[in-house]
Amino acid sequence: MQIKVEKLNQEELDKRGIFSWPIWEKEVSRFDWSYDTTEECLLLEGKVTVETKDGEKVNFGKGDFVTFPKGLSCIWDIEEPVRKHYNFK
């Protein structure tokens, strides 16, 4: 189960309608999270390390487009306050 981190250009962001997605914000914190559906998000602010149950660590931050697969269980470690657009598929 892979977390996918990528950079999308402005055209791709606009085409997907990402800026109309809801916004989620969270302070510096650490918590467990599980995905019962696939989530896509665009980080507007913040710095995060997500650790999967098998020990994989994925870092992402401002400007990154991240896809979390359905069925993933992980630990979110928010190092700088997060603000992101998100969408569940």
Secondary structure as GFF3:
##gff-version 3
##sequence-region A 1 89
A	DSSP	beta_strand	4	6	.	.	.	ID=ss1
A	DSSP	alpha_helix	10	16	.	.	.	ID=ss2
A	DSSP	three_ten_helix	18	20	.	.	.	ID=ss3
A	DSSP	beta_strand	23	26	.	.	.	ID=ss4
A	DSSP	beta_strand	29	34	.	.	.	ID=ss5
A	DSSP	beta_strand	39	52	.	.	.	ID=ss6
A	DSSP	beta_strand	57	61	.	.	.	ID=ss7
A	DSSP	beta_strand	65	68	.	.	.	ID=ss8
A	DSSP	beta_strand	73	88	.	.	.	ID=ss9
###
